[in-house]
Amino acid sequence: QLSAWKPPLTLRFRATPTKKGWLRKLVTDTEQYLASPRNADDRTLVWERKFVQLKVGKLIVCSDNDNESDETMHLNGAATSLLLPKDVSNHRLCFRVMSGLNFFILQASSYEEMMDWA
């Protein structure tokens, strides 16, 4: 019964979720991306293939799978959102992971992969 439910809802995992694999990451300068007008055709986006790991409450982005971290985002209080192609210069299968003022925009190779990561 949900009648006894009162916010906030606290989710607990028996084990910390883990995942790893290759995704494309938007590496365009964040300030430039945010300052650009939405749907601008002249906005140049630069994407790089990155090895991404989700472990111990962190999202770790590496240039290759040697586990040397390029960037790390702590996921406590983070949010994920799916992006429309028009928001990312017509790139499909993109999602954003935000934690505080930091965010990563990532692109999967399939719908299933995008939903699994998001």
N, CA, C and O of each residue as an XYZ file, in Angstrom:
472
protein
N       0.840     -1.183      0.000
C       0.000      0.000      0.000
C       0.881      1.241      0.000
O       1.810      1.363      0.799
N       0.572      2.155     -0.908
C       1.320      3.409     -0.970
C       0.760      4.466     -0.038
O       1.335      5.549      0.071
N      -0.338      4.187      0.633
C      -0.943      5.188      1.509
C      -0.021      5.550      2.679
O      -0.115      6.654      3.215
N       0.850      4.651      3.072
C       1.771      4.921      4.177
C       3.079      5.557      3.710
O       3.922      5.911      4.534
N       3.254      5.705      2.394
C       4.500      6.256      1.850
C       4.603      7.748      2.115
O       3.640      8.487      1.912
N       5.766      8.191      2.566
C       6.021      9.611      2.779
C       7.398      9.932      2.200
O       8.348      9.178      2.409
N       7.513     11.057      1.468
C       8.812     11.420      0.906
C       9.798     11.758      2.010
O       9.347     12.056      3.116
N      11.086     11.737      1.800
C      11.728     11.292      0.565
C      11.860      9.777      0.523
O      11.977      9.114      1.554
N      11.838      9.261     -0.670
C      12.009      7.835     -0.889
C      13.512      7.556     -0.988
O      14.207      8.188     -1.783
N      14.003      6.639     -0.208
C      15.421      6.297     -0.227
C      15.581      4.942     -0.901
O      15.010      3.942     -0.466
N      16.372      4.929     -1.972
C      16.647      3.680     -2.672
C      17.934      3.073     -2.130
O      18.929      3.770     -1.928
N      17.900      1.805     -1.904
C      19.093      1.101     -1.440
C      19.327     -0.096     -2.357
O      18.385     -0.759     -2.788
N      20.583     -0.354     -2.641
C      20.956     -1.483     -3.482
C      21.622     -2.536     -2.612
O      22.364     -2.208     -1.687
N      21.358     -3.791     -2.907
C      22.061     -4.862     -2.188
C      23.540     -4.824     -2.526
O      24.394     -5.084     -1.678
N      23.825     -4.499     -3.761
C      25.204     -4.342     -4.218
C      25.248     -3.097     -5.103
O      24.288     -2.799     -5.814
N      26.354     -2.382     -5.055
C      26.502     -1.194     -5.877
C      26.434     -1.588     -7.349
O      27.128     -2.514     -7.768
N      25.598     -0.892     -8.153
C      25.536     -1.226     -9.578
C      26.893     -1.016    -10.251
O      27.615     -0.069     -9.940
N      27.220     -1.900    -11.160
C      28.454     -1.771    -11.935
C      28.137     -1.984    -13.405
O      27.234     -2.742    -13.761
N      28.888     -1.309    -14.241
C      28.735     -1.447    -15.686
C      29.992     -0.874    -16.321
O      30.620      0.023    -15.759
N      30.355     -1.378    -17.471
C      31.477     -0.805    -18.211
C      31.284     -1.081    -19.688
O      30.657     -2.066    -20.080
N      31.835     -0.191    -20.498
C      31.736     -0.358    -21.935
C      32.145      0.910    -22.669
O      32.486      1.922    -22.056
N      32.104      0.833    -23.984
C      32.518      1.941    -24.842
C      31.311      2.798    -25.206
O      30.279      2.284    -25.638
N      31.452      4.112    -25.026
C      30.457      5.099    -25.422
C      31.183      6.252    -26.102
O      32.398      6.400    -25.973
N      30.434      7.052    -26.816
C      31.011      8.286    -27.352
C      30.668      9.409    -26.379
O      29.543      9.485    -25.885
N      31.643     10.287    -26.102
C      31.456     11.395    -25.169
C      31.631     12.711    -25.899
O      32.566     12.887    -26.680
N      30.718     13.633    -25.633
C      30.850     14.979    -26.176
C      31.996     15.661    -25.449
O      31.966     15.803    -24.226
N      33.011     16.084    -26.201
C      34.181     16.697    -25.575
C      34.308     18.174    -25.918
O      35.308     18.806    -25.575
N      33.309     18.728    -26.588
C      33.287     20.160    -26.859
C      33.300     20.905    -25.537
O      32.703     20.450    -24.561
N      33.969     22.038    -25.496
C      34.059     22.840    -24.292
C      32.663     23.085    -23.708
O      31.762     23.537    -24.416
N      32.489     22.787    -22.427
C      31.190     22.874    -21.770
C      30.612     24.279    -21.841
O      29.435     24.446    -22.162
N      31.427     25.299    -21.546
C      30.904     26.663    -21.576
C      30.467     27.057    -22.977
O      29.450     27.727    -23.151
N      31.233     26.643    -23.968
C      30.870     26.935    -25.365
C      29.554     26.252    -25.704
O      28.697     26.847    -26.359
N      29.387     25.015    -25.266
C      28.165     24.278    -25.550
C      26.963     24.958    -24.903
O      25.919     25.109    -25.538
N      27.102     25.368    -23.647
C      25.989     25.997    -22.940
C      25.666     27.381    -23.493
O      24.508     27.799    -23.467
N      26.676     28.098    -23.993
C      26.460     29.438    -24.524
C      25.885     29.423    -25.936
O      25.320     30.419    -26.386
N      26.025     28.314    -26.626
C      25.532     28.221    -28.007
C      24.012     28.242    -28.021
O      23.376     27.668    -27.136
N      23.425     28.895    -29.011
C      21.968     28.857    -29.119
C      21.505     27.438    -29.441
O      22.167     26.722    -30.193
N      20.372     27.032    -28.876
C      19.832     25.702    -29.145
C      19.545     25.563    -30.630
O      19.115     26.508    -31.291
N      19.788     24.377    -31.131
C      19.514     24.031    -32.517
C      20.373     24.800    -33.518
O      20.026     24.864    -34.698
N      21.472     25.379    -33.078
C      22.320     26.132    -34.007
C      23.022     25.171    -34.951
O      23.685     24.234    -34.508
N      22.877     25.401    -36.251
C      23.504     24.527    -37.231
C      25.013     24.707    -37.282
O      25.736     23.798    -37.690
N      25.496     25.887    -36.865
C      26.928     26.150    -36.951
C      27.689     25.666    -35.719
O      28.908     25.821    -35.648
N      26.989     25.087    -34.757
C      27.644     24.596    -33.543
C      28.412     23.319    -33.886
O      27.822     22.338    -34.339
N      29.714     23.332    -33.671
C      30.540     22.172    -33.970
C      30.710     21.339    -32.707
O      31.213     21.819    -31.691
N      30.288     20.103    -32.788
C      30.418     19.204    -31.650
C      31.519     18.199    -31.930
O      31.600     17.639    -33.024
N      32.360     17.975    -30.944
C      33.457     17.028    -31.076
C      33.162     15.859    -30.139
O      32.932     16.044    -28.943
N      33.172     14.656    -30.707
C      32.895     13.438    -29.955
C      34.129     12.558    -29.958
O      34.848     12.489    -30.954
N      34.375     11.879    -28.831
C      35.471     10.919    -28.746
C      34.948      9.624    -28.158
O      34.068      9.624    -27.297
N      35.502      8.521    -28.634
C      35.156      7.207    -28.092
C      35.892      7.032    -26.762
O      37.112      7.174    -26.691
N      35.127      6.720    -25.708
C      35.699      6.596    -24.365
C      35.248      5.288    -23.732
O      34.163      4.782    -24.021
N      36.093      4.753    -22.868
C      35.732      3.590    -22.079
C      35.146      4.114    -20.776
O      35.823      4.819    -20.028
N      33.887      3.774    -20.501
C      33.163      4.326    -19.361
C      32.869      3.203    -18.368
O      32.463      2.106    -18.750
N      33.081      3.502    -17.083
C      32.827      2.519    -16.031
C      31.930      3.141    -14.964
O      32.119      4.289    -14.561
N      30.969      2.373    -14.526
C      30.132      2.742    -13.399
C      30.486      1.793    -12.265
O      30.226      0.592    -12.343
N      31.076      2.337    -11.218
C      31.435      1.485    -10.080
C      31.628      2.330     -8.837
O      32.085      3.470     -8.914
N      31.286      1.775     -7.709
C      31.437      2.377     -6.391
C      30.875      3.809     -6.365
O      31.494      4.715     -5.807
N      29.710      3.997     -6.968
C      29.060      5.302     -6.933
C      29.732      6.371     -7.761
O      29.517      7.561     -7.529
N      30.545      5.969     -8.727
C      31.254      6.929     -9.581
C      31.083      6.546    -11.041
O      30.967      5.367    -11.376
N      31.068      7.547    -11.903
C      31.126      7.339    -13.343
C      32.535      7.738    -13.761
O      32.929      8.896    -13.622
N      33.283      6.779    -14.269
C      34.691      6.985    -14.602
C      34.850      6.915    -16.112
O      34.447      5.937    -16.741
N      35.441      7.960    -16.693
C      35.635      8.033    -18.140
C      37.126      7.925    -18.420
O      37.929      8.685    -17.879
N      37.490      6.963    -19.279
C      38.893      6.704    -19.621
C      39.081      6.775    -21.133
O      38.142      6.538    -21.893
N      40.295      7.100    -21.563
C      40.589      7.111    -22.997
C      40.602      5.702    -23.565
O      40.226      5.484    -24.717
N      41.039      4.739    -22.747
C      41.016      3.343    -23.176
C      40.712      2.483    -21.956
O      40.531      3.013    -20.859
N      40.653      1.186    -22.126
C      40.228      0.327    -21.016
C      41.361     -0.069    -20.076
O      41.308     -1.141    -19.473
N      42.380      0.771    -19.938
C      43.485      0.473    -19.016
C      43.210      0.987    -17.604
O      44.083      0.935    -16.737
N      41.983      1.486    -17.377
C      41.533      1.969    -16.067
C      42.209      3.244    -15.599
O      42.059      3.613    -14.434
N      42.950      3.935    -16.461
C      43.504      5.230    -16.084
C      42.444      6.285    -16.358
O      42.090      6.541    -17.509
N      41.944      6.890    -15.296
C      40.815      7.807    -15.373
C      41.199      9.144    -16.006
O      42.181      9.773    -15.612
N      40.403      9.569    -16.999
C      40.516     10.931    -17.538
C      39.639     11.871    -16.722
O      40.031     12.993    -16.404
N      38.443     11.391    -16.389
C      37.467     12.185    -15.636
C      36.665     11.260    -14.740
O      36.409     10.108    -15.091
N      36.271     11.768    -13.585
C      35.449     11.001    -12.657
C      34.322     11.892    -12.148
O      34.542     13.054    -11.809
N      33.117     11.337    -12.099
C      31.976     12.060    -11.564
C      31.373     11.237    -10.425
O      31.031     10.070    -10.612
N      31.245     11.842     -9.259
C      30.577     11.190     -8.142
C      29.077     11.269     -8.400
O      28.565     12.328     -8.761
N      28.373     10.162     -8.218
C      26.975     10.079     -8.616
C      25.984     10.278     -7.478
O      24.779     10.154     -7.693
N      26.453     10.580     -6.287
C      25.538     10.846     -5.189
C      24.744     12.111     -5.516
O      25.326     13.190     -5.625
N      23.438     11.993     -5.672
C      22.592     13.127     -6.030
C      22.567     13.432     -7.518
O      22.034     14.467     -7.920
N      23.127     12.565     -8.343
C      23.183     12.801     -9.790
C      21.842     12.481    -10.445
O      21.004     11.783     -9.876
N      21.662     13.006    -11.650
C      20.451     12.756    -12.436
C      20.848     12.441    -13.866
O      21.879     12.902    -14.355
N      20.016     11.649    -14.531
C      20.243     11.291    -15.929
C      19.025     11.699    -16.734
O      17.891     11.545    -16.281
N      19.262     12.224    -17.939
C      18.143     12.563    -18.822
C      18.482     12.167    -20.254
O      19.629     12.268    -20.689
N      17.465     11.716    -20.973
C      17.625     11.393    -22.387
C      17.523     12.683    -23.179
O      16.747     13.571    -22.827
N      18.301     12.792    -24.248
C      18.317     14.015    -25.056
C      17.680     13.765    -26.418
O      17.853     12.704    -27.017
N      16.952     14.746    -26.884
C      16.396     14.677    -28.233
C      17.499     14.981    -29.239
O      18.419     15.737    -28.929
N      17.423     14.406    -30.436
C      18.446     14.695    -31.444
C      18.602     16.191    -31.722
O      19.716     16.652    -31.967
N      17.507     16.959    -31.688
C      17.598     18.397    -31.973
C      18.438     19.145    -30.937
O      18.959     20.222    -31.225
N      18.573     18.581    -29.730
C      19.365     19.218    -28.682
C      20.853     18.948    -28.803
O      21.657     19.591    -28.128
N      21.230     17.999    -29.661
C      22.632     17.603    -29.787
C      23.001     17.543    -31.266
O      23.621     16.581    -31.720
N      22.621     18.568    -32.004
C      22.936     18.665    -33.443
C      22.610     17.385    -34.204
O      23.422     16.891    -34.986
N      21.422     16.860    -33.969
C      20.887     15.689    -34.673
C      21.635     14.382    -34.395
O      21.549     13.444    -35.187
N      22.352     14.313    -33.300
C      22.946     13.040    -32.880
C      21.890     12.265    -32.108
O      21.259     12.807    -31.200
N      21.697     11.017    -32.460
C      20.701     10.173    -31.806
C      21.333      9.382    -30.666
O      22.554      9.254    -30.580
N      20.477      8.856    -29.793
C      20.873      7.937    -28.717
C      21.784      8.598    -27.684
O      22.695      7.960    -27.157
N      21.536      9.880    -27.395
C      22.363     10.614    -26.439
C      21.642     10.768    -25.104
O      20.415     10.841    -25.048
N      22.423     10.816    -24.040
C      21.884     11.076    -22.712
C      22.889     11.904    -21.922
O      24.087     11.906    -22.206
N      22.363     12.609    -20.921
C      23.196     13.495    -20.100
C      23.187     12.979    -18.665
O      22.139     12.605    -18.137
N      24.354     12.960    -18.044
C      24.490     12.625    -16.630
C      24.960     13.901    -15.941
O      26.001     14.460    -16.285
N      24.174     14.354    -14.960
C      24.482     15.613    -14.270
C      24.684     15.353    -12.780
O      23.950     14.586    -12.157
N      25.697     16.013    -12.229
C      25.935     15.978    -10.793
C      26.428     17.364    -10.398
O      27.546     17.759    -10.731
N      25.587     18.087     -9.691
C      25.920     19.476     -9.367
C      25.994     20.298    -10.639
O      25.062     20.278    -11.443
N      27.084     21.017    -10.832
C      27.270     21.824    -12.038
C      27.987     21.060    -13.148
O      28.146     21.580    -14.252
N      28.415     19.846    -12.870
C      29.142     19.039    -13.853
C      28.180     18.154    -14.624
O      27.173     17.689    -14.091
N      28.507     17.929    -15.884
C      27.710     16.988    -16.659
C      28.543     16.367    -17.768
O      29.503     16.959    -18.262
N      28.147     15.154    -18.145
C      28.700     14.461    -19.303
C      27.550     14.237    -20.263
O      26.440     13.911    -19.843
N      27.809     14.411    -21.546
C      26.853     14.015    -22.570
C      27.477     12.835    -23.299
O      28.567     12.932    -23.862
N      26.759     11.720    -23.272
C      27.261     10.463    -23.824
C      26.320      9.965    -24.901
O      25.130     10.279    -24.899
N      26.868      9.183    -25.825
C      26.074      8.611    -26.912
C      26.310      7.111    -26.968
O      27.447      6.640    -26.991
N      25.211      6.376    -26.988
C      25.265      4.914    -27.081
C      25.176      4.496    -28.540
O      24.898      5.311    -29.419
N      25.418      3.213    -28.784
C      25.351      2.707    -30.155
C      23.990      2.092    -30.478
O      23.707      1.795    -31.639
N      23.146      1.900    -29.463
C      21.811      1.352    -29.697
C      20.854      1.894    -28.639
O      21.273      2.399    -27.597
N      19.579      1.780    -28.927
C      18.553      2.219    -27.984
C      18.662      1.426    -26.676
O      18.586      1.996    -25.587
N      18.838      0.118    -26.795
C      18.931     -0.739    -25.613
C      20.124     -0.352    -24.734
O      20.018     -0.309    -23.508
N      21.259     -0.073    -25.380
C      22.448      0.320    -24.636
C      22.216      1.668    -23.931
O      22.612      1.840    -22.778
N      21.582      2.614    -24.617
C      21.296      3.916    -24.024
C      20.416      3.760    -22.794
O      20.695      4.360    -21.756
N      19.362      2.968    -22.894
C      18.448      2.768    -21.780
C      19.136      2.034    -20.627
O      18.837      2.303    -19.463
N      20.033      1.131    -20.928
C      20.756      0.395    -19.891
C      21.671      1.348    -19.102
O      21.755      1.252    -17.877
N      22.343      2.252    -19.791
C      23.226      3.205    -19.122
C      22.413      4.269    -18.372
O      22.755      4.644    -17.250
N      21.353      4.740    -18.994
C      20.546      5.816    -18.371
C      19.802      5.270    -17.188
O      19.068      6.004    -16.526
